Amino acid sequence: EFKEANKVDKVVVLWTANAERYSNVVVGLNDTMENMFASLDKNESEISPSTLYAIACILENVPFINGSPQNTFVP
């Protein structure tokens, strides 16, 4: 939608927000993609805003650049 509305061929997301606290890998919460999506559906607070944007970019096939000092993607 955004690309069409703005008549652009490519979109890149550059995350430059303030640093977030470190997110831990929690079994059943964010240890697999399936659990991550289930956690998103439940609006779990452990899922960081940068992770939300990164997932949205993945789903839309848009490059995501983390320009802030946090661990957007849990190990």
Beta strands, then each sheet from edge to edge (+ up, - down):
strand 1: 13-15
strand 2: 64-66
sheet 1: 1+ 2+
end
